[in-house]
């Protein structure tokens, strides 16, 4: 027990010092004990990996954006340098994702005894496969997307059975699952449907929210609503463009017949 308490305290110290690689190491030690983590331990583990992966994801987006800009200038030497740097970041991303996915499959999911923790871990599994799909190509992207979808579906099934619609973990799952549909599967309809259903179901039971989870739940509901607003406006723009194209085709056809 002392080893576990020490590892948790070390993780908290590392978090305060913003030394997230060390925070990951400490929480991996706890996960490796093959015990059901407490809510605090679970959150520490999630925060540790989220910060470690988040920094690399941000780097990858910046480098990819620079790569696209340089491609238009056709400077081969610069492009090669950027590509090599991007690949370095991608290797780091793969290593981190593989690390947490191994921890989930070998320790955390088998040791989970409650519906809440199972949803939490399957959601994490979906998230880290999604992060792989963000930069992967070809069969690697397809495999990552399939693995992510399977994990999110597993989490969703358990959440629907055992967690109320207002539960922050269930809402967080809906948020990330809908982002997966929108960004990875390019399916705005399914993304909007999932997000709207989660939001509406939570609104209907808002009066049952406990004081301790009210802040978390309402924050995630706001994020769901923000995404819905953004996605529906994007879709409207898409359909307007389609209608304009149809009108242009009709006009050109009419001109053809008139001439």
Phi, psi and omega in degrees: 000322180298321179299318180295313180297320179296318180296319178295317179295320177298321178296319178294319176299313180298322178296314179300323180276358182058039176252080193286333176298320178287327176298318176301313182301316180296316183286334173295324177298319179292315180299325181290351178281355179055051176236160174289119181288149172287168178301318180298314181296318179300315181292323177297317178299314181296315180298318181301306182291325181297320179289320180295315181284325183299320179297318180289322179297319178296317178299316182298318180297317180296313181296319179296321178295317177296321179299317180295319179296317182289330179298326179289339179269345177062042175263097190300316182298316180294316181300316180299318179297316180295318180299318179295323179291319177298317180296326176297315179295321179297322177297318178296318178299315179299317182298315180295314181297315179298322181299306182290326178295323175296317179298318179297311185289323185271331187235304191288311181294314178298333182269355183285127182249343182251155177300321181300312181291325178297316177299316180303313184285321177293326175297315177302318179299316176298318181299313186284333170289326177295319178298325175294319182293337182299326183242349181288161178228164175058223182296328178297318179293317179300314181295316179297319179295318179296317179295321179295314180300315181298318180292316178298320179295319178299315178297318182296318180297316180292319180297318181297328181279319193240350182243139178292155181301338181270357182295130183302328179289320177295319178293319178297323176297313180300320179299309183288324178296319179292323175297321177301313179299319184287312188271323185265315181267358180050048182236078183298327179299311181292323178299312181294320180297314181296314181295317181294317179299314180298317180295311182296318179297322179289319178302319182296336182241024184299328182289348180268357183296133176284156182299323185291330182256000184302312183298312181298314184295314181292328176296315180293323177299321177297320178294321176299315181293320178300316179297317179300317179299314180296311185293320181291325177291322176298317181293322178298318177299321179296313182291326176297318178298318179299315180297320178297319179296317179299316180297319179297319178296317180297318179298314181295325178293317179298316180298323179298314182288325181292325181284000000 
